[in-house]
Amino acid sequence: MRIGLKDGNTCPSGTVPIKRVSKEDLIRMRSSLKNRKMMMHPPSKLSDENQEASYNQWAIYFTPDNDQINLITSGWTVDEIIYGDNQTRLMTTWTNDNYKTTGCQDIKCPGFVQISEEIPLGAPLQPLSTYGGDQYTLNVLVFKDIKSKNWWLVLGKDKKPIGYWPNEIFTHLSSSANRIDYGGVVQYSDMSQKPPMGSGHFSNEGFGKSCFFGNLQYVNSVCLLLPSFGLGNRINLSIEEDLELERQVKLLNKPAIKTIVKEDGDVFDCVDINKQPAFDHPALKDHKIQLKPSFYQDGQFDNNNGVYSSLRNATSVKIGLSDVEACPLGTVPIRRVTKKDLIGMRSSMKHKSIRPSSAKNQDLQKHAWAALQSTAADGQYYGASSFIMLYGLPQLENNQFSNSLLWVANEPSPAESNQITVGWTVDNTVYGDKNTRLMTAWTVDDYEHTGCIDVRCPGFVQVSSQIALGSTFSALSVFNGPQYGFVPTVSKVNSILTD
């Protein structure tokens, strides 16, 4: 079902659509609310003539006593009293005293905060179900945000946030609801025939003929049980966090000069090297791109095509885009980021630090380590390098990961731990598959508030036109067979050495 404004006709960024209100609209609303208590009792006949309405909606209540009822309703209605026509429309209402002195439909009084740029309250719904023909539904979710405590309205299978009723406008719903109702309501006057409810046909006629409510759910006090707002099965997003992820996805995926789709499904966008995501970091506002290190040992960085020198009987592998696929001059490949990618990264980092010494990783029933740690006598290291063997691990379960990494860290205290990590990983949570991938990560506070994998947040400056972070390794070692590896090097140019 299509709700709201048509594509290409949405409000500009920073504005929201508000259905224009007339004096007649307010008179109609006042008359309607005066004649009924929404969903609280079986509807009575109205004293006014020629008034008919039919509703399919569900309601969230807190019911201390009749005059203190806090109520939110949402659904669809056909109501000429309220809207002046007989169209099927999206409708919401709220009150904090059972419509005694407060009460509002849609946004005909202050209260509901609209955030959607395309779906206004009171909008007509199209298309509509036909008896014995095509059936269309409206997916409605109203829930209390776990952080802001506001009551959010979300619509559609893709769960588009429309807006929210602020916590401050309620008395008892400011804590929680103690009742949820689903159903239909009709109202009529003595002079009119009773209007149909839903399709006007009873449920014994079956699907396609009778209106219905389905997939009834509720949200408990612990978490949202809907996958769109979940990080795996463990961490949950508030609606504000979900919206923030949407904003980050738009910010990270820059306009592409060229797009490359790999056989494994990865999508790489060749973006202007000066407009890559790194430069959205506030600290890099005036940063000058450095195309290669200003100091390095002879030959250390010469193999910029991704082929590294071999070690013993192992063969170093080529990684990244082929010469034919390489990004055009002046652009760099950035693996396209989805909201699922950001959720996976967030879930991964919230449960673990990537370095073995972190206090977060002391539960050896969940983490196992085999690592060599080296501490400089004078406290000064300026780089590290290692040949790392590559393996495939398709046997891992979806909630497991396995890494082979190199860490570079400065840790004055655990909370101030600065880290850079590079190596390979198999991590379905982060990447959505079990491919062996090039992975990097960094943080300035042991992943408490900062932290990023690859280029999923501003920070890392990409200069290679062929090797993108997050790329899949194609050649992998075989037990007792051919061995493959690669050589990651992390180096900081010491200003003293550049003279």
Secondary structure, 3 states (H helix, E strand, C coil): CEECCCCCCCCCCCCCCCCCCCHHHHHHHHHHHHHCCCCCCCCCCECCCCCCEEEEEEEEEECCCHHHCEEEEEEEEEEHHHHCCCCCEEEEEEECCCCCCCCEECCCCCCCEECCCCCCCCCEEECCCCCCCCCCCCCEEEEECCCCCCEEEEECCCCEEEEEECHHHCCCCCCCCCEEEEEEEEECECCCCCCCCCCCCCHHHCCCCCCCCCCCCCCCCCCCCCHHHEECCCEECCHHHHHHHHHHHHHHCCCCCEEEECCCCCEEEEEEHHHCHHHHCHHHCCCCCCCCCCCCCCCCCCCCCCCCCCECCEEECCCCCCCCCCCCCCEEEEECCCHHHHHHHHHHHHHCCCCCCCHHHCCCCCCCCCCCCCCCCCCCCCEEECCEECCCCCCCCCCCEEEEEEEEEECCCHHHCEEEEEEEEEEHHHHCCCCCEEEEEEECCCCCCCCEECCCCCCCCCCCCCCCCCCECCCCCCCCCCCEEECCEEECCCCCCCC
